[in-house]
């Protein structure tokens, strides 16, 4: 497969997630919409607590009480009744939609061998014999670039190096050939040189098998190298979205530009980084209007009235800003 298909396998419209806290209700995700096509990588980027991980877990129906998740519409593979409640997503979770978490080796049972856990992942969704399940698990490890699959199958999670553990987690997530994979920074704990071939592996598998990948990351460099499209999140909302080249080369939102300016690459040794001023607003006390207004050099009274809408321009480049850095029309 040479590139992503145009028809989306996943459509999310108006996703909202709230959590009650002693300090007030936290709007962790507020009116988030996106589409994901087969063979496509959509990167969700932003600072910590921007709502990226909660978005991914909500799509899989993993928001539990007292948290509340709702959406105007979620369509999965043409099924418009697909919901975000745990009971609605359980039949496809782990089978057609899978999750890779940060430091994924911790998701394994530490006292159960890898082969038993991978075989269980296969047989939970397919009526096959244990030998057949083991054969599929072994083949998955080989596809994940593991050169000694039998030794890994016989090991316990704590016996694996971190990079091998991530590859085992990828193999386990893909062993049932899912349609959608939500990856929540699974390589965040690895050194960049170790993570690079794993990212390339995922990219290759996405292209070859047509998996739709939602990649959640704080690393703009990773998003630039892996994603076809990118959505920049701030305070629970997507503030900019579009083709990776458009968003990261010609950003329209001041927050996106601030993230790019914060990268060390363009600076001479000893030169100070241009950090985004101020701090994120408390998630339980978001201001009226634009949540980024108090950190933005372009904010005025118009930014303090009502939250800006996500306006879509040419090539699908969208920005949620009263005073965008460039015109999208």
C-alpha positions as CSV (number, residue, x, y, z in Angstrom):
1,X,0.0,0.0,0.0
2,X,1.6,3.3,-1.1
3,X,-0.5,5.7,0.9
4,X,-3.7,6.3,3.0
5,X,-7.1,5.6,1.5
6,X,-9.4,8.5,1.3
7,X,-12.5,7.0,2.9
8,X,-12.2,7.2,6.7
9,X,-12.6,4.1,8.8
10,X,-13.1,6.3,11.9
11,X,-15.0,9.5,12.2
12,X,-15.2,11.4,15.5
13,X,-17.4,14.4,15.8
14,X,-17.9,16.6,18.9
15,X,-16.1,14.4,21.4
16,X,-16.3,15.7,25.0
17,X,-14.9,14.2,28.2
18,X,-15.4,15.6,31.7
19,X,-14.2,14.5,35.1
20,X,-15.6,15.8,38.4
21,X,-13.0,16.9,40.9
22,X,-13.1,18.6,44.3
23,X,-11.9,21.8,42.6
24,X,-14.6,21.7,39.8
25,X,-15.5,19.9,36.6
26,X,-12.5,19.3,34.4
27,X,-13.2,19.5,30.6
28,X,-10.4,17.2,29.6
29,X,-11.7,17.0,26.0
30,X,-14.0,19.6,24.5
31,X,-15.6,19.4,21.0
32,X,-12.8,17.4,19.4
33,X,-13.5,16.1,15.8
34,X,-11.2,14.2,13.4
35,X,-11.2,11.5,10.8
36,X,-8.8,8.6,10.2
37,X,-8.4,6.6,7.0
38,X,-6.9,3.2,6.4
39,X,-3.2,3.4,6.1
40,X,-3.1,6.9,7.5
41,X,-1.2,8.3,10.5
42,X,-2.9,11.1,12.4
43,X,-0.6,12.7,15.0
44,X,-2.1,14.4,18.1
45,X,0.5,16.7,19.6
46,X,0.6,19.2,22.4
47,X,1.8,19.7,26.0
48,X,1.1,17.3,28.8
49,X,-2.6,17.4,30.0
50,X,-3.7,18.8,26.6
51,X,-6.3,16.1,26.3
52,X,-4.5,13.8,23.8
53,X,-4.4,10.6,25.9
54,X,-8.0,11.1,27.1
55,X,-9.1,11.5,23.5
56,X,-7.5,8.2,22.5
57,X,-9.0,6.3,25.5
58,X,-12.4,7.8,24.9
59,X,-12.5,6.5,21.3
60,X,-11.8,3.0,22.7
61,X,-14.6,3.4,25.4
62,X,-12.1,3.4,28.3
63,X,-13.5,6.4,30.2
64,X,-15.0,5.0,33.4
65,X,-17.2,6.6,36.0
66,X,-17.1,9.2,37.5
67,X,-15.7,10.4,34.1
68,X,-18.3,11.1,31.4
69,X,-17.7,10.9,27.7
70,X,-20.1,11.8,24.9
71,X,-19.9,12.6,21.2
72,X,-22.2,14.0,18.5
73,X,-21.3,11.1,16.3
74,X,-18.7,8.4,16.0
75,X,-18.6,6.2,12.9
76,X,-16.4,3.1,12.8
77,X,-16.1,1.3,9.5
78,X,-19.5,2.6,8.4
79,X,-21.3,1.7,11.6
80,X,-22.9,5.0,12.7
81,X,-24.2,3.5,16.0
82,X,-20.7,2.9,17.2
83,X,-20.5,4.4,20.7
84,X,-17.9,5.4,23.3
85,X,-19.4,3.5,26.2
86,X,-17.3,0.5,27.5
87,X,-20.1,-2.0,26.6
88,X,-20.4,-0.6,23.1
89,X,-16.8,-0.9,22.2
90,X,-15.9,-4.1,24.0
91,X,-16.7,-6.4,21.1
92,X,-14.1,-4.7,18.9
93,X,-11.6,-3.5,21.5
94,X,-8.4,-5.5,21.4
95,X,-9.5,-7.0,18.1
96,X,-10.4,-4.3,15.5
97,X,-9.3,-1.3,17.6
98,X,-6.2,-1.6,19.9
99,X,-4.3,0.6,22.3
100,X,-0.6,0.9,22.9
101,X,0.1,2.8,26.1
102,X,3.1,4.7,27.4
103,X,5.7,2.2,28.7
104,X,3.6,-0.7,27.3
105,X,5.6,-3.4,29.0
106,X,3.9,-2.4,32.2
107,X,0.6,-3.4,30.7
108,X,1.7,-7.1,30.8
109,X,1.1,-9.4,33.8
110,X,4.5,-9.7,35.4
111,X,4.0,-13.2,36.6
112,X,2.7,-14.7,33.3
113,X,5.0,-15.7,30.4
114,X,4.8,-13.7,27.2
115,X,3.5,-16.7,25.1
116,X,0.6,-17.2,27.5
117,X,-0.4,-13.6,27.3
118,X,-0.1,-13.3,23.5
119,X,-2.0,-16.6,23.0
120,X,-4.7,-15.3,25.3
121,X,-4.9,-12.1,23.2
122,X,-5.5,-14.3,20.1
123,X,-8.0,-16.7,21.6
124,X,-10.0,-14.0,23.2
125,X,-11.2,-12.9,19.7
126,X,-10.7,-16.0,17.6
127,X,-11.7,-19.6,18.2
128,X,-8.4,-21.2,17.5
129,X,-6.3,-23.9,19.2
130,X,-3.5,-23.0,21.5
131,X,-0.8,-24.2,19.0
132,X,-2.4,-22.0,16.3
133,X,-2.5,-19.1,18.7
134,X,1.2,-19.6,19.6
135,X,2.1,-19.8,15.9
136,X,0.3,-16.4,15.3
137,X,2.1,-14.9,18.3
138,X,5.5,-16.1,17.0
139,X,4.8,-14.7,13.6
140,X,3.8,-11.4,15.1
141,X,7.1,-11.2,17.0
142,X,9.0,-11.8,13.8
143,X,7.1,-9.1,12.0
144,X,8.0,-6.8,15.0
145,X,11.7,-7.3,14.3
146,X,12.4,-9.7,17.1
147,X,15.2,-12.1,16.0
148,X,14.8,-14.7,18.8
149,X,11.0,-15.1,19.0
150,X,11.0,-18.4,20.8
151,X,13.2,-17.1,23.6
152,X,11.0,-14.1,24.0
153,X,7.8,-16.2,24.1
154,X,9.3,-18.2,26.9
155,X,10.3,-15.1,28.9
156,X,8.5,-13.1,31.6
157,X,8.0,-9.4,31.0
158,X,10.7,-8.3,33.6
159,X,13.3,-10.3,31.6
160,X,12.9,-8.2,28.5
161,X,14.9,-5.1,27.6
162,X,12.8,-2.0,27.2
163,X,13.1,-1.9,23.4
164,X,12.2,-5.6,23.1
165,X,9.3,-5.0,25.4
166,X,7.9,-2.3,23.2
167,X,8.2,-4.5,20.1
168,X,6.4,-7.3,22.0
169,X,3.6,-4.9,22.9
170,X,3.4,-3.8,19.2
171,X,3.3,-7.5,18.2
172,X,0.5,-8.2,20.7
173,X,-1.5,-5.2,19.6
174,X,-1.3,-6.2,16.0
175,X,-1.6,-10.0,16.4
176,X,-5.3,-9.8,15.5
177,X,-4.7,-7.5,12.5
178,X,-6.7,-4.5,13.8
179,X,-8.2,-1.8,11.7
180,X,-7.3,1.1,14.1
181,X,-4.3,1.4,16.4
182,X,-4.2,4.1,19.1
183,X,-0.6,4.6,20.2
184,X,-0.1,6.8,23.3
185,X,3.6,7.5,23.1
186,X,4.7,3.9,23.4
187,X,8.4,4.8,22.7
188,X,8.5,7.8,25.2
189,X,10.7,5.9,27.7
190,X,13.2,4.9,25.1
191,X,16.3,6.7,23.9
192,X,15.8,8.4,20.5
193,X,18.3,6.2,18.7
194,X,16.5,3.1,20.1
195,X,13.0,4.4,19.3
196,X,13.8,5.4,15.7
197,X,13.8,1.9,14.2
198,X,10.6,1.0,16.2
199,X,8.9,4.1,14.7
200,X,10.0,3.1,11.3
201,X,8.6,-0.4,11.9
202,X,5.2,1.0,12.8
203,X,5.3,3.3,9.8
204,X,6.0,0.3,7.5
205,X,3.3,-1.8,9.1
206,X,0.7,1.0,8.7
207,X,1.6,1.4,5.0
208,X,1.7,-2.3,4.2
209,X,-1.4,-3.5,6.1
210,X,-3.6,-0.5,5.9
211,X,-3.8,0.0,9.6
212,X,-5.2,3.5,10.7
213,X,-2.8,4.9,13.3
214,X,-3.7,7.6,15.8
215,X,-0.3,8.6,17.2
216,X,-0.3,10.6,20.5
217,X,2.9,12.5,21.2
218,X,4.5,15.5,22.8
219,X,7.4,15.3,20.3
220,X,6.9,17.4,17.2
221,X,9.9,15.8,15.5
222,X,8.3,12.4,15.8
223,X,5.0,13.7,14.5
224,X,6.8,15.4,11.6
225,X,8.5,12.1,10.6
226,X,5.6,9.7,11.1
227,X,2.3,11.5,10.6
228,X,0.4,12.3,7.4
229,X,-1.8,14.8,9.2
230,X,-1.5,16.4,12.6
231,X,-3.9,17.9,15.2
232,X,-2.5,20.3,17.7
233,X,-4.3,20.2,21.1
234,X,-4.4,22.8,23.8
235,X,-6.6,22.8,26.9
236,X,-8.7,19.9,25.6
237,X,-9.4,21.3,22.1
238,X,-7.8,20.9,18.7
239,X,-6.6,24.4,17.9
240,X,-5.0,23.5,14.5
241,X,-5.3,20.6,12.2
242,X,-4.2,19.7,8.7
243,X,-1.5,18.1,6.6
244,X,1.7,17.7,8.5
245,X,3.6,19.8,6.1
246,X,1.1,22.6,6.2
247,X,0.8,22.7,10.0
248,X,4.4,22.3,11.0
249,X,5.9,24.4,8.2
250,X,3.3,27.2,7.9
251,X,1.5,27.2,11.3
252,X,-1.6,29.3,11.5
253,X,-2.2,29.2,15.3
254,X,0.1,31.1,17.7
255,X,0.3,28.1,20.0
256,X,1.6,25.9,17.2
257,X,4.2,28.5,16.3
258,X,5.2,28.7,20.0
259,X,5.7,24.9,20.1
260,X,8.0,25.1,17.0
261,X,9.9,28.1,18.5
262,X,10.5,26.0,21.6
263,X,12.5,23.4,19.7
264,X,16.3,23.7,20.2
265,X,17.2,22.9,16.6
266,X,17.0,26.4,15.0
267,X,19.2,28.0,17.7
268,X,22.9,28.6,18.0
269,X,24.7,27.1,21.0
270,X,24.1,29.2,24.1
271,X,21.1,31.1,22.6
272,X,18.0,31.1,24.8
273,X,14.9,29.2,23.7
274,X,11.8,31.3,22.9
275,X,9.6,29.5,25.4
276,X,5.8,30.1,25.4
277,X,5.2,32.6,28.2
278,X,3.0,31.9,31.2
279,X,1.4,28.6,32.2
280,X,-1.6,26.6,31.1
281,X,-4.9,27.6,32.8
282,X,-6.2,25.2,35.4
283,X,-8.4,22.6,33.6
284,X,-11.2,23.1,36.1
285,X,-11.2,26.9,35.6
286,X,-10.7,27.5,31.9
287,X,-11.3,31.2,31.0
288,X,-14.0,32.4,28.7
289,X,-13.1,32.9,25.1
290,X,-9.8,31.4,23.9
291,X,-8.0,29.3,26.5
292,X,-4.6,30.4,25.1
293,X,-5.4,34.1,25.3
294,X,-3.3,35.0,28.3
295,X,-0.2,33.5,26.7
296,X,-0.7,34.9,23.3
297,X,1.0,38.1,22.0
298,X,-1.9,38.7,19.5
299,X,-4.8,38.4,21.9
300,X,-7.3,41.3,22.3
301,X,-10.8,41.8,23.7
302,X,-12.3,39.6,20.9
303,X,-10.4,36.6,22.3
304,X,-12.0,37.0,25.7
305,X,-15.7,36.8,24.6
306,X,-16.5,33.4,23.0
307,X,-14.4,30.4,22.2
308,X,-13.3,30.6,18.5
309,X,-14.6,28.0,16.1
310,X,-12.4,25.6,14.1
311,X,-12.4,27.3,10.7
312,X,-11.5,25.0,7.8
313,X,-9.6,26.5,4.9
314,X,-7.7,25.3,1.8
315,X,-6.3,21.7,1.7
316,X,-8.3,21.0,4.9
317,X,-6.0,23.2,7.0
318,X,-8.1,24.2,10.0
319,X,-7.4,26.7,12.8
320,X,-9.3,27.7,15.9
321,X,-8.2,31.4,16.3
322,X,-9.6,34.9,16.0
323,X,-6.3,36.2,14.7
324,X,-4.5,33.4,12.8
325,X,-0.9,33.9,11.7
326,X,-1.9,33.4,8.1
327,X,-5.0,33.3,6.0
328,X,-6.2,29.8,5.0
329,X,-8.3,31.0,2.2
